[in-house]
Amino acid sequence: MSDSTAIHPTAQVDPAAVIGAGVQGEAQVRALQQVRRVERVDVVDAVPERAESYAARVGPALGVEVAVHRDVAAAVRTGRCFILKASWSAMV
């Protein structure tokens, strides 16, 4: 990453809510981290086990805290977050 696109060390930290715990959801958080400091990800999936697996895989891989939720409303409860819909499901 060049200096012109590097994230400033004092940049605002933004939470992200990921709807859909598959490969696309991980890729979107990786991309978001290129332009924003993301330290927390709230994830929800139609299959709770996939969200748990996502948290176990993505948290350590990306160095972020990942919280698993059972429904979309809980995942976006902060009110101010990036919402990444990474699912073909009819959850929302």
C-alpha positions as CSV (number, residue, x, y, z in Angstrom):
1,M,0.0,0.0,0.0
2,S,1.4,3.4,-0.9
3,D,1.6,6.3,1.5
4,S,-1.1,8.1,-0.4
5,T,-3.7,5.3,0.4
6,A,-2.4,4.3,3.8
7,I,-4.8,4.6,6.7
8,H,-3.8,7.4,9.0
9,P,-2.9,6.0,12.5
10,T,-5.5,8.4,14.1
11,A,-8.2,7.5,11.6
12,Q,-11.7,6.9,13.0
13,V,-12.4,3.3,14.0
14,D,-15.6,2.1,12.3
15,P,-17.6,-1.0,13.2
16,A,-18.9,-3.2,10.4
17,A,-22.1,-5.3,10.3
18,V,-21.9,-8.3,7.9
19,I,-25.1,-10.0,6.8
20,G,-24.0,-13.3,5.4
21,A,-21.0,-15.2,6.8
22,G,-19.5,-16.6,3.7
23,V,-16.4,-15.9,1.6
24,Q,-17.9,-12.7,0.3
25,G,-18.4,-11.4,3.8
26,E,-14.8,-11.9,4.7
27,A,-13.6,-10.4,1.4
28,Q,-15.7,-7.3,2.0
29,V,-14.3,-6.7,5.4
30,R,-10.7,-7.2,4.0
31,A,-11.5,-4.6,1.4
32,L,-13.0,-2.2,3.9
33,Q,-9.9,-2.5,6.0
34,Q,-7.9,-1.0,3.2
35,V,-9.7,2.3,3.6
36,R,-11.0,2.3,7.2
37,R,-9.8,1.0,10.5
38,V,-12.2,-1.8,11.4
39,E,-11.8,-3.3,14.9
40,R,-15.2,-4.8,15.4
41,V,-17.4,-6.9,13.1
42,D,-20.9,-7.9,13.9
43,V,-22.0,-10.8,11.9
44,V,-25.3,-12.6,11.3
45,D,-26.2,-15.5,9.0
46,A,-29.4,-17.5,8.3
47,V,-27.4,-20.5,9.6
48,P,-26.0,-19.7,13.0
49,E,-23.2,-22.2,12.7
50,R,-21.8,-20.4,9.7
51,A,-21.7,-17.1,11.7
52,E,-19.8,-19.0,14.5
53,S,-17.4,-20.4,11.9
54,Y,-16.9,-16.9,10.4
55,A,-16.1,-15.5,13.8
56,A,-13.5,-18.2,14.6
57,R,-11.9,-17.8,11.1
58,V,-12.1,-14.1,10.4
59,G,-11.4,-12.6,13.9
60,P,-7.9,-14.0,14.1
61,A,-7.1,-13.7,10.4
62,L,-8.0,-10.0,10.2
63,G,-7.2,-9.0,13.8
64,V,-10.7,-7.9,14.6
65,E,-13.2,-8.6,17.3
66,V,-16.2,-10.5,15.8
67,A,-19.5,-10.7,17.6
68,V,-22.1,-13.2,16.4
69,H,-25.8,-12.3,16.3
70,R,-29.0,-14.2,15.7
71,D,-30.8,-11.5,13.8
72,V,-30.1,-8.5,11.6
73,A,-31.5,-5.9,14.0
74,A,-29.0,-7.0,16.7
75,A,-26.1,-7.0,14.3
76,V,-26.7,-3.4,13.2
77,R,-27.8,-2.1,16.7
78,T,-24.9,0.4,16.9
79,G,-26.7,2.6,14.5
80,R,-23.5,3.9,13.0
81,C,-21.7,1.2,11.1
82,F,-20.9,0.0,7.6
83,I,-23.4,-2.6,6.6
84,L,-22.1,-5.2,4.2
85,K,-24.7,-7.5,2.8
86,A,-22.8,-10.5,1.7
87,S,-25.6,-13.0,1.1
88,W,-28.0,-14.3,-1.4
89,S,-30.4,-15.1,1.4
90,A,-33.7,-13.3,2.1
91,M,-32.7,-12.3,5.6
92,V,-33.2,-8.6,4.8
